[in-house]
Amino acid sequence: MPVINVKMTHEDGGATKEQKEEFAKKVADDFEKVFKRSSKSAVVIIEEINTDNYSIGGETITNIRKNKA
């Protein structure tokens, strides 16, 4: 059983339920096309990460974006 883990930043209220469902379906379908394995057992995990919990070079994404504005 494939487990496909997608991480993205949680911004502007985050992805909607409908966006996540559409994305998960497309990822599973692409898995099937590329690997020639059934998507029926493909597990897609979408994890949204708050920009306060994600940093580059020791600075949070929240601060990086605030300083660019």
Backbone as JSON Lines, residues from 0, in Angstrom:
{"i":0,"aa":"M","n":[0.85,-1.17,0.0],"ca":[0.0,0.0,0.0],"c":[0.89,1.24,0.0]}
{"i":1,"aa":"P","n":[0.75,2.09,-1.0],"ca":[1.55,3.32,-1.04],"c":[1.0,4.36,-0.07]}
{"i":2,"aa":"V","n":[1.91,5.06,0.58],"ca":[1.55,6.19,1.44],"c":[2.23,7.41,0.84]}
{"i":3,"aa":"I","n":[1.44,8.38,0.43],"ca":[1.95,9.58,-0.21],"c":[1.72,10.73,0.75]}
{"i":4,"aa":"N","n":[2.81,11.32,1.25],"ca":[2.72,12.36,2.27],"c":[3.08,13.7,1.63]}
{"i":5,"aa":"V","n":[2.16,14.64,1.68],"ca":[2.35,15.97,1.11],"c":[2.33,16.98,2.24]}
{"i":6,"aa":"K","n":[3.36,17.82,2.31],"ca":[3.4,18.88,3.31],"c":[3.38,20.21,2.6]}
{"i":7,"aa":"M","n":[2.59,21.13,3.13],"ca":[2.5,22.46,2.56],"c":[2.24,23.45,3.68]}
{"i":8,"aa":"T","n":[2.58,24.71,3.43],"ca":[2.32,25.7,4.46],"c":[0.83,26.03,4.51]}
{"i":9,"aa":"H","n":[0.37,26.3,5.72],"ca":[-1.02,26.68,5.96],"c":[-1.09,28.2,5.87]}
{"i":10,"aa":"E","n":[-1.71,28.68,4.8],"ca":[-1.77,30.12,4.58],"c":[-3.16,30.54,4.13]}
{"i":11,"aa":"D","n":[-3.49,31.78,4.41],"ca":[-4.75,32.36,3.96],"c":[-5.95,31.48,4.3]}
{"i":12,"aa":"G","n":[-5.95,30.94,5.5],"ca":[-7.06,30.09,5.93],"c":[-6.88,28.62,5.59]}
{"i":13,"aa":"G","n":[-5.84,28.29,4.86],"ca":[-5.56,26.9,4.52],"c":[-6.37,26.42,3.33]}
{"i":14,"aa":"A","n":[-6.07,25.23,2.91],"ca":[-6.78,24.61,1.78],"c":[-8.17,24.19,2.25]}
{"i":15,"aa":"T","n":[-9.12,24.29,1.36],"ca":[-10.48,23.86,1.7],"c":[-10.58,22.34,1.63]}
{"i":16,"aa":"K","n":[-11.63,21.82,2.21],"ca":[-11.89,20.37,2.15],"c":[-11.98,19.93,0.69]}
{"i":17,"aa":"E","n":[-12.66,20.73,-0.12],"ca":[-12.84,20.39,-1.54],"c":[-11.5,20.4,-2.28]}
{"i":18,"aa":"Q","n":[-10.64,21.36,-1.99],"ca":[-9.32,21.41,-2.63],"c":[-8.49,20.19,-2.25]}
{"i":19,"aa":"K","n":[-8.54,19.82,-0.98],"ca":[-7.79,18.65,-0.52],"c":[-8.31,17.37,-1.18]}
{"i":20,"aa":"E","n":[-9.62,17.25,-1.29],"ca":[-10.2,16.06,-1.93],"c":[-9.79,15.98,-3.4]}
{"i":21,"aa":"E","n":[-9.85,17.1,-4.1],"ca":[-9.46,17.13,-5.52],"c":[-7.98,16.8,-5.68]}
{"i":22,"aa":"F","n":[-7.16,17.39,-4.82],"ca":[-5.72,17.15,-4.89],"c":[-5.39,15.69,-4.61]}
{"i":23,"aa":"A","n":[-5.99,15.13,-3.56],"ca":[-5.74,13.73,-3.2],"c":[-6.14,12.8,-4.33]}
{"i":24,"aa":"K","n":[-7.26,13.07,-4.97],"ca":[-7.72,12.25,-6.1],"c":[-6.72,12.31,-7.25]}
{"i":25,"aa":"K","n":[-6.25,13.51,-7.58],"ca":[-5.31,13.66,-8.68],"c":[-3.97,13.01,-8.37]}
{"i":26,"aa":"V","n":[-3.51,13.13,-7.13],"ca":[-2.25,12.48,-6.74],"c":[-2.38,10.96,-6.86]}
{"i":27,"aa":"A","n":[-3.48,10.42,-6.37],"ca":[-3.7,8.96,-6.45],"c":[-3.79,8.51,-7.9]}
{"i":28,"aa":"D","n":[-4.5,9.28,-8.73],"ca":[-4.61,8.94,-10.15],"c":[-3.25,8.98,-10.84]}
{"i":29,"aa":"D","n":[-2.46,9.99,-10.54],"ca":[-1.12,10.08,-11.12],"c":[-0.22,8.94,-10.65]}
{"i":30,"aa":"F","n":[-0.36,8.55,-9.39],"ca":[0.39,7.4,-8.88],"c":[0.09,6.18,-9.74]}
{"i":31,"aa":"E","n":[-1.18,5.96,-10.01],"ca":[-1.6,4.8,-10.81],"c":[-1.02,4.87,-12.22]}
{"i":32,"aa":"K","n":[-1.07,6.05,-12.84],"ca":[-0.55,6.21,-14.2],"c":[0.95,5.99,-14.28]}
{"i":33,"aa":"V","n":[1.68,6.55,-13.34],"ca":[3.14,6.48,-13.39],"c":[3.66,5.09,-13.0]}
{"i":34,"aa":"F","n":[3.12,4.53,-11.93],"ca":[3.65,3.28,-11.4],"c":[2.9,2.04,-11.86]}
{"i":35,"aa":"K","n":[1.78,2.25,-12.59],"ca":[0.98,1.12,-13.1],"c":[0.52,0.22,-11.96]}
{"i":36,"aa":"R","n":[0.17,0.86,-10.85],"ca":[-0.38,0.15,-9.69],"c":[-1.71,0.79,-9.34]}
{"i":37,"aa":"S","n":[-2.61,0.03,-8.81],"ca":[-3.94,0.54,-8.48],"c":[-3.88,1.67,-7.47]}
{"i":38,"aa":"S","n":[-4.69,2.67,-7.71],"ca":[-4.77,3.8,-6.77],"c":[-5.77,3.51,-5.64]}
{"i":39,"aa":"K","n":[-6.46,2.39,-5.72],"ca":[-7.5,2.07,-4.73],"c":[-6.95,1.97,-3.31]}
{"i":40,"aa":"S","n":[-5.69,1.58,-3.18],"ca":[-5.11,1.45,-1.84],"c":[-4.14,2.59,-1.51]}
{"i":41,"aa":"A","n":[-4.08,3.59,-2.38],"ca":[-3.15,4.71,-2.15],"c":[-3.67,5.6,-1.02]}
{"i":42,"aa":"V","n":[-2.84,5.79,-0.03],"ca":[-3.15,6.68,1.09],"c":[-2.46,8.01,0.83]}
{"i":43,"aa":"V","n":[-3.23,9.09,0.82],"ca":[-2.66,10.42,0.61],"c":[-2.86,11.22,1.9]}
{"i":44,"aa":"I","n":[-1.76,11.67,2.47],"ca":[-1.82,12.46,3.7],"c":[-1.39,13.87,3.36]}
{"i":45,"aa":"I","n":[-2.26,14.83,3.66],"ca":[-1.95,16.24,3.41],"c":[-1.77,16.91,4.77]}
{"i":46,"aa":"E","n":[-0.58,17.4,4.99],"ca":[-0.27,18.05,6.27],"c":[0.01,19.52,6.01]}
{"i":47,"aa":"E","n":[-0.76,20.38,6.66],"ca":[-0.54,21.81,6.53],"c":[0.26,22.3,7.74]}
{"i":48,"aa":"I","n":[1.33,23.02,7.45],"ca":[2.24,23.47,8.48],"c":[2.09,24.98,8.66]}
{"i":49,"aa":"N","n":[1.84,25.41,9.87],"ca":[1.74,26.82,10.18],"c":[3.08,27.49,9.88]}
{"i":50,"aa":"T","n":[3.04,28.68,9.28],"ca":[4.3,29.35,8.9],"c":[5.14,29.77,10.1]}
{"i":51,"aa":"D","n":[4.56,29.76,11.31],"ca":[5.34,29.99,12.52],"c":[6.16,28.75,12.88]}
{"i":52,"aa":"N","n":[5.8,27.58,12.33],"ca":[6.47,26.32,12.65],"c":[7.4,25.85,11.54]}
{"i":53,"aa":"Y","n":[7.77,26.75,10.64],"ca":[8.58,26.4,9.47],"c":[9.59,27.52,9.29]}
{"i":54,"aa":"S","n":[10.86,27.18,9.27],"ca":[11.87,28.23,9.16],"c":[12.94,27.88,8.14]}
{"i":55,"aa":"I","n":[13.56,28.91,7.64],"ca":[14.71,28.78,6.74],"c":[15.82,29.63,7.34]}
{"i":56,"aa":"G","n":[16.97,29.03,7.53],"ca":[18.11,29.78,8.1],"c":[17.83,30.31,9.49]}
{"i":57,"aa":"G","n":[16.96,29.64,10.22],"ca":[16.66,30.04,11.59],"c":[15.58,31.1,11.72]}
{"i":58,"aa":"E","n":[15.02,31.56,10.62],"ca":[13.97,32.57,10.65],"c":[12.66,31.95,10.16]}
{"i":59,"aa":"T","n":[11.59,32.18,10.9],"ca":[10.3,31.6,10.5],"c":[9.83,32.19,9.18]}
{"i":60,"aa":"I","n":[9.05,31.41,8.48],"ca":[8.48,31.86,7.22],"c":[7.59,33.08,7.46]}
{"i":61,"aa":"T","n":[6.89,33.09,8.58],"ca":[6.05,34.24,8.93],"c":[6.88,35.51,8.93]}
{"i":62,"aa":"N","n":[8.03,35.49,9.59],"ca":[8.89,36.67,9.67],"c":[9.53,37.0,8.33]}
{"i":63,"aa":"I","n":[9.94,35.99,7.61],"ca":[10.54,36.24,6.29],"c":[9.54,36.97,5.41]}
{"i":64,"aa":"R","n":[8.31,36.51,5.39],"ca":[7.3,37.15,4.54],"c":[6.92,38.53,5.06]}
{"i":65,"aa":"K","n":[6.9,38.7,6.36],"ca":[6.58,40.0,6.95],"c":[7.67,41.02,6.58]}
{"i":66,"aa":"N","n":[8.92,40.59,6.6],"ca":[10.05,41.49,6.3],"c":[10.13,41.84,4.82]}
{"i":67,"aa":"K","n":[9.56,41.02,3.95],"ca":[9.56,41.3,2.51],"c":[8.51,42.33,2.15]}
{"i":68,"aa":"A","n":[7.49,42.46,2.99],"ca":[6.37,43.37,2.67],"c":[6.75,44.82,2.86]}
